[in-house]
Amino acid sequence: MKLMADGGPNAISLRAIAREMGMTAGAIYSYFATRDDLITTLIGDVYTSAVDAAEAARDAVPESDPGGRILAWAEAMRDWALANPQGFRLIYGDPVPGYRPPADGPGHQAELRACNGLVGLVAAARPTVLARRSEDRAYHWDDFDPDLVAHVREDFPDLPPAGLAMTLSVWGRMHGLMALEIYGHLRTFIHDPATVYRDEMRDFTASLGLGPGS
């Protein structure tokens, strides 16, 4: 993370890490056979910590308050991102040149947890809202990635395609503002980006006919 903060994703190498730790390059290879193995482990740890924080915040709010659970998830993700800006950049921003993640590595497992968490939050929205969205926007399952559809429909068989579209929308609204803040763009224009973020999330829950306590 320090190397990435100082020199971006290009700076990540086993030799550089060994040098920072006062080790020989050969010694660190006994822990990780390749740079990609190390990055896979790092992404898994970082992504898992983010999802752990979001799930804990969500679960602290009763299921009878779906709007409050959405807001809790969103606030927890922002708090985590501000506390771990390089981690946020690693999993949501700057790609590591030449890195190819394994198909079923720890990062992918954490990604599926995040996906399930967001879909579950949207699925808890009032059925009438999802029905109206389905009528207003004619989404079909073949509009989406087939692997994503298979995963979502396995865990949420009653969710209409509009529900998945809504999930992507809330993901964009949450992470778009977080990215602007983490990359230093929002503070150029506003002293307290948290206010804008909270308003955006409240606006989203209001669009679902939800709010804290509803």
Secondary structure, 3 states (H helix, E strand, C coil): CHHHHHHCHHHCCHHHHHHHHCCCHHHHCCCCCCHHHHHHHHHHHHHHHHHHHHHHHHHCCCCCCHHHHHHHHHHHHHHHHHHCHHHHHHHHCCCCCCCCCCCCCHHHHHHHHHHHHHHHHHHCCCHHHHHHHHHHCCCCHHHCCHHHHHHHHHHCCCCCHHHHHHHHHHHHHHHHHHHHHHCCCHHHCCCCHHHHHHHHHHHHHHHCCCCCCC
